[in-house]
Amino acid sequence: MTERRSPEDLLSVADRGELDLAGASAEDLIAWAAQEFGDRVIATQSMVNAALSTLIAIVAPDIPVVFVDTGYHFAETMETLERVRTQTGLTIVSVSSPLSVEEQSEQFGPDLWSRNPDLCCSIRKVRPLEAVLAGHNAWLTGLRRGTVGTVRDTRTIAYDSKKNIVKISPLLDWSDTDLAAFAAEHAVEINPMVSQGFPSIGCRPCTRPVVPGEDSRSGRWSGFDKTECGIHR
Ligand code: SF4
């Protein structure tokens, strides 16, 4: 395996990449990540749509893709995951908390999400993801500007000092129209809930449909002053 690089090196690579690849296509950004980071780049894929996985399958299918399985996903999300595996041919690895949903309930009481969603997200999403990112120099995300979790993401390539990793978001500037055009051209798998009023899909207890005119993010953690799971902090 290639070496784990120093924070200074990763910061320098991110700054140089952000300048050199300004305006580059998503395909070019993924190809750059594969060349620059070799076997130390990893991608994460939520199962709202599989645009990132589809691009990786086309450009750099050796990049490993992970899905964070919280144990609370909708059946439609898990079915989408299986279809994406089949359609892309990628080995998508599911990662999850060492604490099962039942063990979490025993330790913290039932329905932790209803009392302390930050702690629940930390246990079920953030820590499992950070554990898998820890051995890598770069992280490809499917973030798009204006969607959940992008409040702090203004750069396509940035050094994340908290996670000590270069974070690359090839779809950051894609509009809904861009996504729809790519999805139509490449038969991208899309979670069927998207067309049923769920533009943003997380865990079952913390996701509700939105009505026309509502912010697409308002269906997440409804009733809480919480807009992101903490993965992108
Ligand atoms: Fe828990 Fe809700 Fe976060 Fe899922 S989205 S990990 S159920 S708090």
py3Dmol code that shows the C-alpha trace and the ligand (Angstrom):
import py3Dmol

protein = """\
ATOM      1  CA  MET A   1       0.000   0.000   0.000  1.00  0.00           C
ATOM      2  CA  THR A   2       1.126   3.559  -0.606  1.00  0.00           C
ATOM      3  CA  GLU A   3       2.165   5.595   2.427  1.00  0.00           C
ATOM      4  CA  ARG A   4      -0.107   7.575   4.684  1.00  0.00           C
ATOM      5  CA  ARG A   5       0.888  11.157   3.884  1.00  0.00           C
ATOM      6  CA  SER A   6       1.639  13.943   6.359  1.00  0.00           C
ATOM      7  CA  PRO A   7      -0.947  16.649   7.157  1.00  0.00           C
ATOM      8  CA  GLU A   8       1.333  19.267   5.569  1.00  0.00           C
ATOM      9  CA  ASP A   9       1.582  17.228   2.371  1.00  0.00           C
ATOM     10  CA  LEU A  10      -2.183  16.641   2.219  1.00  0.00           C
ATOM     11  CA  LEU A  11      -2.880  20.351   2.767  1.00  0.00           C
ATOM     12  CA  SER A  12      -0.461  21.263  -0.010  1.00  0.00           C
ATOM     13  CA  VAL A  13      -1.921  18.674  -2.430  1.00  0.00           C
ATOM     14  CA  ALA A  14      -5.459  19.896  -1.710  1.00  0.00           C
ATOM     15  CA  ASP A  15      -4.579  23.555  -2.301  1.00  0.00           C
ATOM     16  CA  ARG A  16      -2.711  22.739  -5.506  1.00  0.00           C
ATOM     17  CA  GLY A  17      -5.506  20.457  -6.726  1.00  0.00           C
ATOM     18  CA  GLU A  18      -8.182  23.070  -6.025  1.00  0.00           C
ATOM     19  CA  LEU A  19      -6.263  25.571  -8.187  1.00  0.00           C
ATOM     20  CA  ASP A  20      -5.176  23.213 -10.969  1.00  0.00           C
ATOM     21  CA  LEU A  21      -8.558  21.509 -11.321  1.00  0.00           C
ATOM     22  CA  ALA A  22     -10.804  24.571 -11.074  1.00  0.00           C
ATOM     23  CA  GLY A  23     -13.733  23.926 -13.408  1.00  0.00           C
ATOM     24  CA  ALA A  24     -12.728  20.314 -14.096  1.00  0.00           C
ATOM     25  CA  SER A  25     -15.417  17.751 -14.827  1.00  0.00           C
ATOM     26  CA  ALA A  26     -16.484  15.203 -12.228  1.00  0.00           C
ATOM     27  CA  GLU A  27     -14.804  12.515 -14.330  1.00  0.00           C
ATOM     28  CA  ASP A  28     -11.496  14.436 -14.348  1.00  0.00           C
ATOM     29  CA  LEU A  29     -11.663  15.020 -10.595  1.00  0.00           C
ATOM     30  CA  ILE A  30     -12.143  11.301  -9.924  1.00  0.00           C
ATOM     31  CA  ALA A  31      -9.344  10.390 -12.347  1.00  0.00           C
ATOM     32  CA  TRP A  32      -7.058  12.879 -10.573  1.00  0.00           C
ATOM     33  CA  ALA A  33      -7.951  11.409  -7.175  1.00  0.00           C
ATOM     34  CA  ALA A  34      -7.154   7.895  -8.385  1.00  0.00           C
ATOM     35  CA  GLN A  35      -3.813   8.976  -9.823  1.00  0.00           C
ATOM     36  CA  GLU A  36      -2.774  11.214  -6.922  1.00  0.00           C
ATOM     37  CA  PHE A  37      -3.820   8.930  -4.054  1.00  0.00           C
ATOM     38  CA  GLY A  38      -3.698   5.416  -5.515  1.00  0.00           C
ATOM     39  CA  ASP A  39      -4.934   2.846  -3.009  1.00  0.00           C
ATOM     40  CA  ARG A  40      -5.390   5.475  -0.260  1.00  0.00           C
ATOM     41  CA  VAL A  41      -8.549   7.047  -1.714  1.00  0.00           C
ATOM     42  CA  ILE A  42     -12.008   5.865  -0.702  1.00  0.00           C
ATOM     43  CA  ALA A  43     -15.543   6.969  -1.651  1.00  0.00           C
ATOM     44  CA  THR A  44     -18.765   7.120   0.326  1.00  0.00           C
ATOM     45  CA  GLN A  45     -22.158   6.678  -1.260  1.00  0.00           C
ATOM     46  CA  SER A  46     -25.533   7.439   0.286  1.00  0.00           C
ATOM     47  CA  MET A  47     -28.354   5.689  -1.530  1.00  0.00           C
ATOM     48  CA  VAL A  48     -30.395   8.722  -2.612  1.00  0.00           C
ATOM     49  CA  ASN A  49     -28.887   8.400  -6.067  1.00  0.00           C
ATOM     50  CA  ALA A  50     -25.868   6.495  -7.312  1.00  0.00           C
ATOM     51  CA  ALA A  51     -24.286   9.205  -9.464  1.00  0.00           C
ATOM     52  CA  LEU A  52     -20.914   9.051  -7.683  1.00  0.00           C
ATOM     53  CA  SER A  53     -20.725   5.250  -7.825  1.00  0.00           C
ATOM     54  CA  THR A  54     -21.688   5.308 -11.499  1.00  0.00           C
ATOM     55  CA  LEU A  55     -18.894   7.788 -12.252  1.00  0.00           C
ATOM     56  CA  ILE A  56     -16.395   5.716 -10.271  1.00  0.00           C
ATOM     57  CA  ALA A  57     -17.421   2.580 -12.159  1.00  0.00           C
ATOM     58  CA  ILE A  58     -16.734   4.404 -15.424  1.00  0.00           C
ATOM     59  CA  VAL A  59     -13.515   6.236 -14.499  1.00  0.00           C
ATOM     60  CA  ALA A  60     -11.748   4.355 -11.695  1.00  0.00           C
ATOM     61  CA  PRO A  61     -13.539   1.153 -10.640  1.00  0.00           C
ATOM     62  CA  ASP A  62     -10.708   0.141  -8.288  1.00  0.00           C
ATOM     63  CA  ILE A  63     -11.640   2.921  -5.856  1.00  0.00           C
ATOM     64  CA  PRO A  64     -13.424   1.268  -2.908  1.00  0.00           C
ATOM     65  CA  VAL A  65     -16.912   2.562  -2.112  1.00  0.00           C
ATOM     66  CA  VAL A  66     -18.498   2.380   1.330  1.00  0.00           C
ATOM     67  CA  PHE A  67     -22.066   2.732   2.538  1.00  0.00           C
ATOM     68  CA  VAL A  68     -22.735   3.616   6.175  1.00  0.00           C
ATOM     69  CA  ASP A  69     -25.471   1.268   7.369  1.00  0.00           C
ATOM     70  CA  THR A  70     -27.030   2.805  10.474  1.00  0.00           C
ATOM     71  CA  GLY A  71     -29.496  -0.028  11.010  1.00  0.00           C
ATOM     72  CA  TYR A  72     -32.298   2.503  10.620  1.00  0.00           C
ATOM     73  CA  HIS A  73     -32.494   2.813   6.828  1.00  0.00           C
ATOM     74  CA  PHE A  74     -35.690   2.526   4.802  1.00  0.00           C
ATOM     75  CA  ALA A  75     -36.218  -0.772   2.966  1.00  0.00           C
ATOM     76  CA  GLU A  76     -36.141   1.232  -0.276  1.00  0.00           C
ATOM     77  CA  THR A  77     -32.633   2.472   0.565  1.00  0.00           C
ATOM     78  CA  MET A  78     -31.322  -1.042   1.206  1.00  0.00           C
ATOM     79  CA  GLU A  79     -32.942  -2.262  -2.022  1.00  0.00           C
ATOM     80  CA  THR A  80     -31.326   0.639  -3.903  1.00  0.00           C
ATOM     81  CA  LEU A  81     -27.948  -0.396  -2.460  1.00  0.00           C
ATOM     82  CA  GLU A  82     -28.363  -3.899  -3.882  1.00  0.00           C
ATOM     83  CA  ARG A  83     -29.375  -2.565  -7.294  1.00  0.00           C
ATOM     84  CA  VAL A  84     -26.365  -0.217  -7.339  1.00  0.00           C
ATOM     85  CA  ARG A  85     -24.048  -3.113  -6.509  1.00  0.00           C
ATOM     86  CA  THR A  86     -25.480  -5.131  -9.378  1.00  0.00           C
ATOM     87  CA  GLN A  87     -25.617  -2.314 -11.885  1.00  0.00           C
ATOM     88  CA  THR A  88     -22.163  -0.806 -11.281  1.00  0.00           C
ATOM     89  CA  GLY A  89     -20.338  -4.057 -10.550  1.00  0.00           C
ATOM     90  CA  LEU A  90     -18.534  -2.231  -7.736  1.00  0.00           C
ATOM     91  CA  THR A  91     -17.733  -3.861  -4.416  1.00  0.00           C
ATOM     92  CA  ILE A  92     -19.634  -1.536  -2.116  1.00  0.00           C
ATOM     93  CA  VAL A  93     -18.729  -2.300   1.478  1.00  0.00           C
ATOM     94  CA  SER A  94     -21.249  -1.611   4.230  1.00  0.00           C
ATOM     95  CA  VAL A  95     -19.814  -0.233   7.458  1.00  0.00           C
ATOM     96  CA  SER A  96     -21.744   0.084  10.692  1.00  0.00           C
ATOM     97  CA  SER A  97     -21.441   0.804  14.377  1.00  0.00           C
ATOM     98  CA  PRO A  98     -20.074  -2.011  16.563  1.00  0.00           C
ATOM     99  CA  LEU A  99     -23.181  -1.315  18.669  1.00  0.00           C
ATOM    100  CA  SER A 100     -26.319  -2.875  17.214  1.00  0.00           C
ATOM    101  CA  VAL A 101     -29.581  -0.932  17.355  1.00  0.00           C
ATOM    102  CA  GLU A 102     -30.711  -3.245  20.161  1.00  0.00           C
ATOM    103  CA  GLU A 103     -27.476  -2.786  22.131  1.00  0.00           C
ATOM    104  CA  GLN A 104     -27.761   0.973  21.716  1.00  0.00           C
ATOM    105  CA  SER A 105     -31.301   0.853  23.135  1.00  0.00           C
ATOM    106  CA  GLU A 106     -30.115  -1.213  26.096  1.00  0.00           C
ATOM    107  CA  GLN A 107     -27.260   1.192  26.796  1.00  0.00           C
ATOM    108  CA  PHE A 108     -28.954   4.548  26.178  1.00  0.00           C
ATOM    109  CA  GLY A 109     -32.670   3.726  26.366  1.00  0.00           C
ATOM    110  CA  PRO A 110     -35.065   3.208  23.462  1.00  0.00           C
ATOM    111  CA  ASP A 111     -35.273   5.593  20.516  1.00  0.00           C
ATOM    112  CA  LEU A 112     -32.139   7.607  21.259  1.00  0.00           C
ATOM    113  CA  TRP A 113     -32.785   9.471  18.016  1.00  0.00           C
ATOM    114  CA  SER A 114     -35.915  11.034  19.565  1.00  0.00           C
ATOM    115  CA  ARG A 115     -34.004  12.422  22.570  1.00  0.00           C
ATOM    116  CA  ASN A 116     -30.440  12.990  21.445  1.00  0.00           C
ATOM    117  CA  PRO A 117     -30.091  12.715  17.653  1.00  0.00           C
ATOM    118  CA  ASP A 118     -26.555  14.143  17.755  1.00  0.00           C
ATOM    119  CA  LEU A 119     -25.379  11.255  19.922  1.00  0.00           C
ATOM    120  CA  CYS A 120     -27.305   8.728  17.824  1.00  0.00           C
ATOM    121  CA  CYS A 121     -25.742  10.086  14.606  1.00  0.00           C
ATOM    122  CA  SER A 122     -22.332  10.071  16.239  1.00  0.00           C
ATOM    123  CA  ILE A 123     -22.648   6.408  17.224  1.00  0.00           C
ATOM    124  CA  ARG A 124     -24.327   5.128  14.076  1.00  0.00           C
ATOM    125  CA  LYS A 125     -22.801   7.324  11.341  1.00  0.00           C
ATOM    126  CA  VAL A 126     -19.902   9.563  12.290  1.00  0.00           C
ATOM    127  CA  ARG A 127     -17.699   7.162  14.254  1.00  0.00           C
ATOM    128  CA  PRO A 128     -18.060   4.216  11.815  1.00  0.00           C
ATOM    129  CA  LEU A 129     -17.207   6.529   8.920  1.00  0.00           C
ATOM    130  CA  GLU A 130     -14.244   8.113  10.682  1.00  0.00           C
ATOM    131  CA  ALA A 131     -12.906   4.636  11.456  1.00  0.00           C
ATOM    132  CA  VAL A 132     -12.910   3.687   7.784  1.00  0.00           C
ATOM    133  CA  LEU A 133     -11.504   7.029   6.607  1.00  0.00           C
ATOM    134  CA  ALA A 134      -8.638   6.876   9.097  1.00  0.00           C
ATOM    135  CA  GLY A 135      -6.407   4.747   6.890  1.00  0.00           C
ATOM    136  CA  HIS A 136      -6.826   6.909   3.796  1.00  0.00           C
ATOM    137  CA  ASN A 137      -5.361  10.086   2.334  1.00  0.00           C
ATOM    138  CA  ALA A 138      -8.420  11.130   0.310  1.00  0.00           C
ATOM    139  CA  TRP A 139     -12.202  10.864   0.479  1.00  0.00           C
ATOM    140  CA  LEU A 140     -14.564  11.185  -2.485  1.00  0.00           C
ATOM    141  CA  THR A 141     -18.040  12.375  -1.521  1.00  0.00           C
ATOM    142  CA  GLY A 142     -21.260  12.787  -3.490  1.00  0.00           C
ATOM    143  CA  LEU A 143     -22.071  16.161  -1.901  1.00  0.00           C
ATOM    144  CA  ARG A 144     -23.844  18.761  -3.988  1.00  0.00           C
ATOM    145  CA  ARG A 145     -24.021  22.418  -2.960  1.00  0.00           C
ATOM    146  CA  GLY A 146     -27.265  23.285  -1.187  1.00  0.00           C
ATOM    147  CA  THR A 147     -28.048  19.739  -0.083  1.00  0.00           C
ATOM    148  CA  VAL A 148     -27.847  18.441   3.465  1.00  0.00           C
ATOM    149  CA  GLY A 149     -24.368  18.632   4.909  1.00  0.00           C
ATOM    150  CA  THR A 150     -22.838  21.135   2.496  1.00  0.00           C
ATOM    151  CA  VAL A 151     -23.078  24.227   4.666  1.00  0.00           C
ATOM    152  CA  ARG A 152     -19.336  24.302   5.198  1.00  0.00           C
ATOM    153  CA  ASP A 153     -18.332  22.845   1.860  1.00  0.00           C
ATOM    154  CA  THR A 154     -17.289  25.617  -0.474  1.00  0.00           C
ATOM    155  CA  ARG A 155     -14.374  23.876  -2.177  1.00  0.00           C
ATOM    156  CA  THR A 156     -14.304  20.918  -4.525  1.00  0.00           C
ATOM    157  CA  ILE A 157     -10.950  19.805  -3.107  1.00  0.00           C
ATOM    158  CA  ALA A 158     -10.129  20.716   0.480  1.00  0.00           C
ATOM    159  CA  TYR A 159      -7.998  19.456   3.344  1.00  0.00           C
ATOM    160  CA  ASP A 160     -10.178  18.365   6.272  1.00  0.00           C
ATOM    161  CA  SER A 161      -7.918  18.941   9.256  1.00  0.00           C
ATOM    162  CA  LYS A 162     -10.264  17.230  11.713  1.00  0.00           C
ATOM    163  CA  LYS A 163     -10.222  13.985   9.742  1.00  0.00           C
ATOM    164  CA  ASN A 164      -6.707  14.554   8.342  1.00  0.00           C
ATOM    165  CA  ILE A 165      -7.851  13.757   4.823  1.00  0.00           C
ATOM    166  CA  VAL A 166      -8.272  15.438   1.449  1.00  0.00           C
ATOM    167  CA  LYS A 167     -11.995  15.716   0.769  1.00  0.00           C
ATOM    168  CA  ILE A 168     -13.024  15.750  -2.876  1.00  0.00           C
ATOM    169  CA  SER A 169     -16.598  16.485  -3.964  1.00  0.00           C
ATOM    170  CA  PRO A 170     -16.770  15.999  -7.758  1.00  0.00           C
ATOM    171  CA  LEU A 171     -20.523  16.735  -7.874  1.00  0.00           C
ATOM    172  CA  LEU A 172     -20.392  19.846  -5.696  1.00  0.00           C
ATOM    173  CA  ASP A 173     -21.426  22.213  -8.496  1.00  0.00           C
ATOM    174  CA  TRP A 174     -23.937  19.910 -10.174  1.00  0.00           C
ATOM    175  CA  SER A 175     -27.435  21.368 -10.383  1.00  0.00           C
ATOM    176  CA  ASP A 176     -30.567  19.218 -10.248  1.00  0.00           C
ATOM    177  CA  THR A 177     -30.622  19.520 -14.056  1.00  0.00           C
ATOM    178  CA  ASP A 178     -27.023  18.303 -14.352  1.00  0.00           C
ATOM    179  CA  LEU A 179     -27.826  15.330 -12.134  1.00  0.00           C
ATOM    180  CA  ALA A 180     -30.988  14.476 -14.070  1.00  0.00           C
ATOM    181  CA  ALA A 181     -29.141  14.648 -17.412  1.00  0.00           C
ATOM    182  CA  PHE A 182     -26.316  12.378 -16.167  1.00  0.00           C
ATOM    183  CA  ALA A 183     -28.820   9.988 -14.590  1.00  0.00           C
ATOM    184  CA  ALA A 184     -30.795   9.712 -17.818  1.00  0.00           C
ATOM    185  CA  GLU A 185     -27.694   9.179 -19.949  1.00  0.00           C
ATOM    186  CA  HIS A 186     -26.178   6.521 -17.681  1.00  0.00           C
ATOM    187  CA  ALA A 187     -29.303   4.883 -16.210  1.00  0.00           C
ATOM    188  CA  VAL A 188     -28.199   5.904 -12.718  1.00  0.00           C
ATOM    189  CA  GLU A 189     -30.021   4.111  -9.912  1.00  0.00           C
ATOM    190  CA  ILE A 190     -32.204   6.516  -7.923  1.00  0.00           C
ATOM    191  CA  ASN A 191     -33.962   5.700  -4.671  1.00  0.00           C
ATOM    192  CA  PRO A 192     -37.678   5.409  -5.585  1.00  0.00           C
ATOM    193  CA  MET A 193     -38.557   7.533  -2.530  1.00  0.00           C
ATOM    194  CA  VAL A 194     -37.137  10.607  -4.295  1.00  0.00           C
ATOM    195  CA  SER A 195     -40.176  10.687  -6.582  1.00  0.00           C
ATOM    196  CA  GLN A 196     -42.477  10.142  -3.584  1.00  0.00           C
ATOM    197  CA  GLY A 197     -41.684  13.451  -1.841  1.00  0.00           C
ATOM    198  CA  PHE A 198     -38.335  12.560  -0.237  1.00  0.00           C
ATOM    199  CA  PRO A 199     -35.671  14.734  -1.918  1.00  0.00           C
ATOM    200  CA  SER A 200     -33.336  14.039   1.018  1.00  0.00           C
ATOM    201  CA  ILE A 201     -33.313  10.566   2.556  1.00  0.00           C
ATOM    202  CA  GLY A 202     -31.668   9.575   5.794  1.00  0.00           C
ATOM    203  CA  CYS A 203     -32.764   7.192   8.514  1.00  0.00           C
ATOM    204  CA  ARG A 204     -36.392   6.107   8.820  1.00  0.00           C
ATOM    205  CA  PRO A 205     -37.127   7.828  12.175  1.00  0.00           C
ATOM    206  CA  CYS A 206     -35.516  11.121  11.119  1.00  0.00           C
ATOM    207  CA  THR A 207     -36.847  11.592   7.579  1.00  0.00           C
ATOM    208  CA  ARG A 208     -40.251  12.793   6.485  1.00  0.00           C
ATOM    209  CA  PRO A 209     -41.562  13.779   3.067  1.00  0.00           C
ATOM    210  CA  VAL A 210     -41.624  17.455   2.083  1.00  0.00           C
ATOM    211  CA  VAL A 211     -44.473  19.248   0.378  1.00  0.00           C
ATOM    212  CA  PRO A 212     -44.061  21.492  -2.689  1.00  0.00           C
ATOM    213  CA  GLY A 213     -42.537  24.821  -1.660  1.00  0.00           C
ATOM    214  CA  GLU A 214     -40.751  23.416   1.404  1.00  0.00           C
ATOM    215  CA  ASP A 215     -36.959  23.416   1.573  1.00  0.00           C
ATOM    216  CA  SER A 216     -35.665  20.028   0.442  1.00  0.00           C
ATOM    217  CA  ARG A 217     -33.743  19.759   3.739  1.00  0.00           C
ATOM    218  CA  SER A 218     -36.757  20.369   5.960  1.00  0.00           C
ATOM    219  CA  GLY A 219     -37.680  16.684   5.937  1.00  0.00           C
ATOM    220  CA  ARG A 220     -34.624  15.757   7.989  1.00  0.00           C
ATOM    221  CA  TRP A 221     -34.649  15.815  11.813  1.00  0.00           C
ATOM    222  CA  SER A 222     -37.966  17.626  11.700  1.00  0.00           C
ATOM    223  CA  GLY A 223     -38.631  19.290  15.054  1.00  0.00           C
ATOM    224  CA  PHE A 224     -34.939  19.504  15.952  1.00  0.00           C
ATOM    225  CA  ASP A 225     -32.457  22.320  15.419  1.00  0.00           C
ATOM    226  CA  LYS A 226     -30.298  19.916  13.433  1.00  0.00           C
ATOM    227  CA  THR A 227     -29.566  20.010   9.723  1.00  0.00           C
ATOM    228  CA  GLU A 228     -26.740  17.540   9.262  1.00  0.00           C
ATOM    229  CA  CYS A 229     -25.598  14.260  10.707  1.00  0.00           C
ATOM    230  CA  GLY A 230     -22.089  15.478  11.539  1.00  0.00           C
ATOM    231  CA  ILE A 231     -20.226  13.457   8.917  1.00  0.00           C
ATOM    232  CA  HIS A 232     -19.198  16.640   7.116  1.00  0.00           C
ATOM    233  CA  ARG A 233     -18.255  18.761  10.124  1.00  0.00           C
TER     234      ARG A 233
END
"""
ligand_1 = """\
8
SF4
Fe -29.916 8.088 14.552
Fe -31.638 9.620 13.178
Fe -28.983 10.050 13.030
Fe -30.087 7.911 11.913
S -30.418 10.070 11.340
S -28.220 7.933 13.084
S -31.699 7.363 13.419
S -30.328 10.304 14.841
"""
view = py3Dmol.view(width=600, height=400)
view.addModel(protein, "pdb")
view.setStyle({"model": 0}, {"cartoon": {"style": "trace"}})
view.addModel(ligand_1, "xyz")
view.setStyle({"model": 1}, {"stick": {}})
view.zoomTo()
view.show()
